[in-house]
Amino acid sequence: MWIVVDYDRCDSYGVCADSAPEVFEIRDDDLMYVLAEQPSAEQLPQVETAVRGCPKLALSLRGE
């Protein structure tokens, strides 16, 4: 699975970083960064929670 971000929609609220801090990060420049574009199987449940919780619907998962 790959993480896809629509950066035009993303407002860096940080819900994703709260749900999956090993995968998403809000840096000092107030922008969201994806630390693992292809999350591991162990990270996938948290990433799915982050995708569902994004208030701007800026995140999605794509199959390989």
Biopython code that builds the backbone (N, CA, C, O; Angstrom):
import numpy as np
from Bio.PDB.StructureBuilder import StructureBuilder

atoms = [
    (1, "MET", "N", (0.835, -1.186, 0.000)),
    (1, "MET", "CA", (0.000, 0.000, 0.000)),
    (1, "MET", "C", (0.880, 1.249, 0.000)),
    (1, "MET", "O", (1.936, 1.292, 0.632)),
    (2, "TRP", "N", (0.419, 2.247, -0.718)),
    (2, "TRP", "CA", (1.104, 3.526, -0.790)),
    (2, "TRP", "C", (0.211, 4.618, -0.218)),
    (2, "TRP", "O", (-1.005, 4.594, -0.408)),
    (3, "ILE", "N", (0.804, 5.562, 0.473)),
    (3, "ILE", "CA", (0.080, 6.718, 0.983)),
    (3, "ILE", "C", (0.092, 7.787, -0.098)),
    (3, "ILE", "O", (1.137, 8.111, -0.662)),
    (4, "VAL", "N", (-1.092, 8.330, -0.377)),
    (4, "VAL", "CA", (-1.227, 9.417, -1.335)),
    (4, "VAL", "C", (-1.767, 10.625, -0.579)),
    (4, "VAL", "O", (-2.747, 10.524, 0.159)),
    (5, "VAL", "N", (-1.115, 11.770, -0.774)),
    (5, "VAL", "CA", (-1.522, 12.993, -0.098)),
    (5, "VAL", "C", (-1.923, 14.029, -1.139)),
    (5, "VAL", "O", (-1.176, 14.298, -2.079)),
    (6, "ASP", "N", (-3.100, 14.606, -0.966)),
    (6, "ASP", "CA", (-3.522, 15.744, -1.779)),
    (6, "ASP", "C", (-3.102, 16.995, -1.007)),
    (6, "ASP", "O", (-3.830, 17.473, -0.137)),
    (7, "TYR", "N", (-1.933, 17.513, -1.333)),
    (7, "TYR", "CA", (-1.386, 18.644, -0.581)),
    (7, "TYR", "C", (-2.189, 19.922, -0.787)),
    (7, "TYR", "O", (-2.066, 20.855, 0.006)),
    (8, "ASP", "N", (-3.009, 19.985, -1.834)),
    (8, "ASP", "CA", (-3.886, 21.139, -2.012)),
    (8, "ASP", "C", (-4.986, 21.153, -0.954)),
    (8, "ASP", "O", (-5.498, 22.217, -0.604)),
    (9, "ARG", "N", (-5.349, 19.984, -0.447)),
    (9, "ARG", "CA", (-6.376, 19.884, 0.591)),
    (9, "ARG", "C", (-5.794, 19.917, 2.005)),
    (9, "ARG", "O", (-6.453, 20.378, 2.936)),
    (10, "CYS", "N", (-4.579, 19.436, 2.164)),
    (10, "CYS", "CA", (-3.980, 19.285, 3.494)),
    (10, "CYS", "C", (-3.754, 20.642, 4.158)),
    (10, "CYS", "O", (-3.122, 21.530, 3.587)),
    (11, "ASP", "N", (-4.283, 20.786, 5.374)),
    (11, "ASP", "CA", (-4.072, 22.000, 6.166)),
    (11, "ASP", "C", (-3.186, 21.734, 7.381)),
    (11, "ASP", "O", (-3.080, 22.579, 8.270)),
    (12, "SER", "N", (-2.553, 20.569, 7.421)),
    (12, "SER", "CA", (-1.610, 20.206, 8.481)),
    (12, "SER", "C", (-2.215, 20.305, 9.874)),
    (12, "SER", "O", (-1.580, 20.820, 10.794)),
    (13, "TYR", "N", (-3.439, 19.814, 10.031)),
    (13, "TYR", "CA", (-4.068, 19.794, 11.349)),
    (13, "TYR", "C", (-3.346, 18.858, 12.307)),
    (13, "TYR", "O", (-3.356, 19.087, 13.516)),
    (14, "GLY", "N", (-2.723, 17.813, 11.787)),
    (14, "GLY", "CA", (-1.944, 16.913, 12.615)),
    (14, "GLY", "C", (-2.677, 15.684, 13.111)),
    (14, "GLY", "O", (-2.126, 14.920, 13.903)),
    (15, "VAL", "N", (-3.905, 15.474, 12.666)),
    (15, "VAL", "CA", (-4.635, 14.275, 13.075)),
    (15, "VAL", "C", (-3.864, 13.031, 12.634)),
    (15, "VAL", "O", (-3.791, 12.046, 13.369)),
    (16, "CYS", "N", (-3.297, 13.082, 11.443)),
    (16, "CYS", "CA", (-2.532, 11.942, 10.935)),
    (16, "CYS", "C", (-1.299, 11.681, 11.795)),
    (16, "CYS", "O", (-0.985, 10.532, 12.105)),
    (17, "ALA", "N", (-0.607, 12.739, 12.175)),
    (17, "ALA", "CA", (0.592, 12.590, 13.000)),
    (17, "ALA", "C", (0.252, 12.072, 14.390)),
    (17, "ALA", "O", (1.047, 11.353, 14.996)),
    (18, "ASP", "N", (-0.911, 12.428, 14.895)),
    (18, "ASP", "CA", (-1.350, 11.900, 16.193)),
    (18, "ASP", "C", (-1.678, 10.414, 16.077)),
    (18, "ASP", "O", (-1.401, 9.643, 16.995)),
    (19, "SER", "N", (-2.267, 10.013, 14.954)),
    (19, "SER", "CA", (-2.681, 8.619, 14.753)),
    (19, "SER", "C", (-1.503, 7.706, 14.417)),
    (19, "SER", "O", (-1.441, 6.563, 14.871)),
    (20, "ALA", "N", (-0.575, 8.224, 13.619)),
    (20, "ALA", "CA", (0.552, 7.403, 13.154)),
    (20, "ALA", "C", (1.836, 8.241, 13.150)),
    (20, "ALA", "O", (2.315, 8.631, 12.084)),
    (21, "PRO", "N", (2.392, 8.519, 14.324)),
    (21, "PRO", "CA", (3.562, 9.406, 14.406)),
    (21, "PRO", "C", (4.825, 8.862, 13.751)),
    (21, "PRO", "O", (5.742, 9.630, 13.459)),
    (22, "GLU", "N", (4.892, 7.559, 13.514)),
    (22, "GLU", "CA", (6.058, 7.008, 12.822)),
    (22, "GLU", "C", (5.957, 7.196, 11.312)),
    (22, "GLU", "O", (6.925, 6.970, 10.587)),
    (23, "VAL", "N", (4.788, 7.607, 10.845)),
    (23, "VAL", "CA", (4.552, 7.717, 9.406)),
    (23, "VAL", "C", (4.351, 9.170, 8.961)),
    (23, "VAL", "O", (4.781, 9.558, 7.875)),
    (24, "PHE", "N", (3.691, 9.971, 9.815)),
    (24, "PHE", "CA", (3.392, 11.365, 9.477)),
    (24, "PHE", "C", (4.029, 12.286, 10.510)),
    (24, "PHE", "O", (4.146, 11.943, 11.686)),
    (25, "GLU", "N", (4.436, 13.457, 10.046)),
    (25, "GLU", "CA", (5.070, 14.420, 10.952)),
    (25, "GLU", "C", (4.697, 15.835, 10.536)),
    (25, "GLU", "O", (4.701, 16.174, 9.353)),
    (26, "ILE", "N", (4.375, 16.655, 11.533)),
    (26, "ILE", "CA", (4.176, 18.085, 11.305)),
    (26, "ILE", "C", (5.449, 18.763, 11.807)),
    (26, "ILE", "O", (5.797, 18.667, 12.984)),
    (27, "ARG", "N", (6.124, 19.438, 10.908)),
    (27, "ARG", "CA", (7.409, 20.055, 11.275)),
    (27, "ARG", "C", (7.237, 21.522, 11.651)),
    (27, "ARG", "O", (6.135, 22.069, 11.597)),
    (28, "ASP", "N", (8.332, 22.137, 12.028)),
    (28, "ASP", "CA", (8.329, 23.528, 12.469)),
    (28, "ASP", "C", (7.814, 24.491, 11.408)),
    (28, "ASP", "O", (7.382, 25.597, 11.732)),
    (29, "ASP", "N", (7.858, 24.078, 10.137)),
    (29, "ASP", "CA", (7.338, 24.933, 9.071)),
    (29, "ASP", "C", (5.821, 24.781, 8.912)),
    (29, "ASP", "O", (5.231, 25.327, 7.980)),
    (30, "ASP", "N", (5.189, 24.026, 9.840)),
    (30, "ASP", "CA", (3.744, 23.771, 9.861)),
    (30, "ASP", "C", (3.239, 23.010, 8.648)),
    (30, "ASP", "O", (2.074, 23.138, 8.273)),
    (31, "LEU", "N", (4.101, 22.224, 8.036)),
    (31, "LEU", "CA", (3.711, 21.373, 6.916)),
    (31, "LEU", "C", (3.780, 19.918, 7.342)),
    (31, "LEU", "O", (4.579, 19.543, 8.200)),
    (32, "MET", "N", (2.931, 19.108, 6.729)),
    (32, "MET", "CA", (2.895, 17.688, 7.018)),
    (32, "MET", "C", (3.842, 16.960, 6.076)),
    (32, "MET", "O", (3.882, 17.237, 4.878)),
    (33, "TYR", "N", (4.606, 16.023, 6.637)),
    (33, "TYR", "CA", (5.542, 15.213, 5.863)),
    (33, "TYR", "C", (5.230, 13.749, 6.077)),
    (33, "TYR", "O", (4.904, 13.326, 7.186)),
    (34, "VAL", "N", (5.334, 12.978, 5.008)),
    (34, "VAL", "CA", (5.157, 11.538, 5.085)),
    (34, "VAL", "C", (6.536, 10.922, 5.270)),
    (34, "VAL", "O", (7.410, 11.082, 4.417)),
    (35, "LEU", "N", (6.731, 10.231, 6.362)),
    (35, "LEU", "CA", (8.026, 9.640, 6.672)),
    (35, "LEU", "C", (8.186, 8.255, 6.063)),
    (35, "LEU", "O", (9.307, 7.784, 5.873)),
    (36, "ALA", "N", (7.074, 7.605, 5.757)),
    (36, "ALA", "CA", (7.101, 6.263, 5.169)),
    (36, "ALA", "C", (5.985, 6.189, 4.133)),
    (36, "ALA", "O", (4.835, 5.921, 4.480)),
    (37, "GLU", "N", (6.313, 6.424, 2.869)),
    (37, "GLU", "CA", (5.294, 6.432, 1.820)),
    (37, "GLU", "C", (4.638, 5.074, 1.635)),
    (37, "GLU", "O", (3.486, 4.980, 1.213)),
    (38, "GLN", "N", (5.386, 4.022, 1.957)),
    (38, "GLN", "CA", (4.856, 2.669, 1.871)),
    (38, "GLN", "C", (4.949, 2.060, 3.274)),
    (38, "GLN", "O", (5.957, 1.446, 3.621)),
    (39, "PRO", "N", (3.897, 2.232, 4.075)),
    (39, "PRO", "CA", (3.959, 1.768, 5.466)),
    (39, "PRO", "C", (4.052, 0.258, 5.573)),
    (39, "PRO", "O", (3.578, -0.482, 4.711)),
    (40, "SER", "N", (4.673, -0.172, 6.650)),
    (40, "SER", "CA", (4.798, -1.606, 6.919)),
    (40, "SER", "C", (3.444, -2.168, 7.337)),
    (40, "SER", "O", (2.510, -1.419, 7.621)),
    (41, "ALA", "N", (3.351, -3.478, 7.370)),
    (41, "ALA", "CA", (2.120, -4.140, 7.796)),
    (41, "ALA", "C", (1.767, -3.757, 9.233)),
    (41, "ALA", "O", (0.590, -3.640, 9.573)),
    (42, "GLU", "N", (2.779, -3.563, 10.071)),
    (42, "GLU", "CA", (2.544, -3.187, 11.454)),
    (42, "GLU", "C", (1.999, -1.764, 11.569)),
    (42, "GLU", "O", (1.227, -1.465, 12.480)),
    (43, "GLN", "N", (2.397, -0.891, 10.652)),
    (43, "GLN", "CA", (1.959, 0.507, 10.672)),
    (43, "GLN", "C", (0.599, 0.709, 10.022)),
    (43, "GLN", "O", (-0.059, 1.720, 10.266)),
    (44, "LEU", "N", (0.177, -0.225, 9.212)),
    (44, "LEU", "CA", (-1.028, -0.056, 8.410)),
    (44, "LEU", "C", (-2.286, 0.251, 9.222)),
    (44, "LEU", "O", (-3.047, 1.124, 8.805)),
    (45, "PRO", "N", (-2.557, -0.400, 10.344)),
    (45, "PRO", "CA", (-3.768, -0.041, 11.110)),
    (45, "PRO", "C", (-3.791, 1.426, 11.548)),
    (45, "PRO", "O", (-4.833, 2.078, 11.479)),
    (46, "GLN", "N", (-2.649, 1.943, 11.994)),
    (46, "GLN", "CA", (-2.586, 3.347, 12.403)),
    (46, "GLN", "C", (-2.743, 4.269, 11.196)),
    (46, "GLN", "O", (-3.386, 5.314, 11.292)),
    (47, "VAL", "N", (-2.162, 3.888, 10.067)),
    (47, "VAL", "CA", (-2.282, 4.698, 8.852)),
    (47, "VAL", "C", (-3.738, 4.726, 8.383)),
    (47, "VAL", "O", (-4.236, 5.775, 7.976)),
    (48, "GLU", "N", (-4.413, 3.596, 8.437)),
    (48, "GLU", "CA", (-5.830, 3.556, 8.053)),
    (48, "GLU", "C", (-6.661, 4.456, 8.966)),
    (48, "GLU", "O", (-7.591, 5.118, 8.504)),
    (49, "THR", "N", (-6.336, 4.484, 10.251)),
    (49, "THR", "CA", (-7.013, 5.390, 11.178)),
    (49, "THR", "C", (-6.746, 6.837, 10.803)),
    (49, "THR", "O", (-7.654, 7.667, 10.839)),
    (50, "ALA", "N", (-5.509, 7.145, 10.443)),
    (50, "ALA", "CA", (-5.148, 8.499, 10.028)),
    (50, "ALA", "C", (-5.901, 8.911, 8.770)),
    (50, "ALA", "O", (-6.390, 10.037, 8.677)),
    (51, "VAL", "N", (-5.996, 8.009, 7.809)),
    (51, "VAL", "CA", (-6.706, 8.306, 6.555)),
    (51, "VAL", "C", (-8.180, 8.596, 6.855)),
    (51, "VAL", "O", (-8.733, 9.576, 6.357)),
    (52, "ARG", "N", (-8.807, 7.755, 7.658)),
    (52, "ARG", "CA", (-10.226, 7.945, 7.994)),
    (52, "ARG", "C", (-10.449, 9.217, 8.813)),
    (52, "ARG", "O", (-11.500, 9.849, 8.707)),
    (53, "GLY", "N", (-9.462, 9.591, 9.628)),
    (53, "GLY", "CA", (-9.616, 10.734, 10.523)),
    (53, "GLY", "C", (-9.239, 12.073, 9.925)),
    (53, "GLY", "O", (-9.454, 13.104, 10.561)),
    (54, "CYS", "N", (-8.688, 12.093, 8.730)),
    (54, "CYS", "CA", (-8.258, 13.366, 8.144)),
    (54, "CYS", "C", (-9.468, 14.273, 7.912)),
    (54, "CYS", "O", (-10.365, 13.920, 7.146)),
    (55, "PRO", "N", (-9.504, 15.434, 8.563)),
    (55, "PRO", "CA", (-10.668, 16.315, 8.440)),
    (55, "PRO", "C", (-10.815, 16.939, 7.051)),
    (55, "PRO", "O", (-11.904, 17.390, 6.695)),
    (56, "LYS", "N", (-9.769, 16.972, 6.284)),
    (56, "LYS", "CA", (-9.821, 17.559, 4.944)),
    (56, "LYS", "C", (-9.870, 16.509, 3.840)),
    (56, "LYS", "O", (-9.870, 16.849, 2.657)),
    (57, "LEU", "N", (-9.912, 15.223, 4.225)),
    (57, "LEU", "CA", (-9.931, 14.111, 3.265)),
    (57, "LEU", "C", (-8.759, 14.197, 2.291)),
    (57, "LEU", "O", (-8.907, 13.944, 1.095)),
    (58, "ALA", "N", (-7.591, 14.559, 2.824)),
    (58, "ALA", "CA", (-6.400, 14.745, 1.990)),
    (58, "ALA", "C", (-5.568, 13.483, 1.847)),
    (58, "ALA", "O", (-4.632, 13.450, 1.048)),
    (59, "LEU", "N", (-5.892, 12.443, 2.608)),
    (59, "LEU", "CA", (-5.097, 11.213, 2.582)),
    (59, "LEU", "C", (-5.885, 10.071, 1.966)),
    (59, "LEU", "O", (-7.101, 9.966, 2.122)),
    (60, "SER", "N", (-5.155, 9.223, 1.264)),
    (60, "SER", "CA", (-5.757, 7.984, 0.754)),
    (60, "SER", "C", (-4.673, 6.924, 0.654)),
    (60, "SER", "O", (-3.479, 7.221, 0.695)),
    (61, "LEU", "N", (-5.114, 5.691, 0.522)),
    (61, "LEU", "CA", (-4.199, 4.562, 0.346)),
    (61, "LEU", "C", (-4.451, 3.956, -1.023)),
    (61, "LEU", "O", (-5.599, 3.818, -1.447)),
    (62, "ARG", "N", (-3.390, 3.597, -1.708)),
    (62, "ARG", "CA", (-3.481, 2.951, -3.018)),
    (62, "ARG", "C", (-2.770, 1.615, -2.948)),
    (62, "ARG", "O", (-1.723, 1.488, -2.313)),
    (63, "GLY", "N", (-3.342, 0.629, -3.602)),
    (63, "GLY", "CA", (-2.713, -0.683, -3.675)),
    (63, "GLY", "C", (-1.501, -0.655, -4.574)),
    (63, "GLY", "O", (-1.298, 0.292, -5.334)),
    (64, "GLU", "N", (-0.697, -1.695, -4.484)),
    (64, "GLU", "CA", (0.544, -1.767, -5.268)),
    (64, "GLU", "C", (0.270, -2.017, -6.715)),
    (64, "GLU", "O", (1.203, -2.106, -7.514)),
]
sb = StructureBuilder()
sb.init_structure("model")
sb.init_model(0)
sb.init_chain("A")
sb.init_seg("    ")
for serial, (resi, resn, name, xyz) in enumerate(atoms, 1):
    if name == "N":
        sb.init_residue(resn, " ", resi, " ")
    sb.init_atom(name, np.array(xyz, "f"), 0.0, 1.0, " ", f" {name:<3s}", serial, name[0])
structure = sb.get_structure()
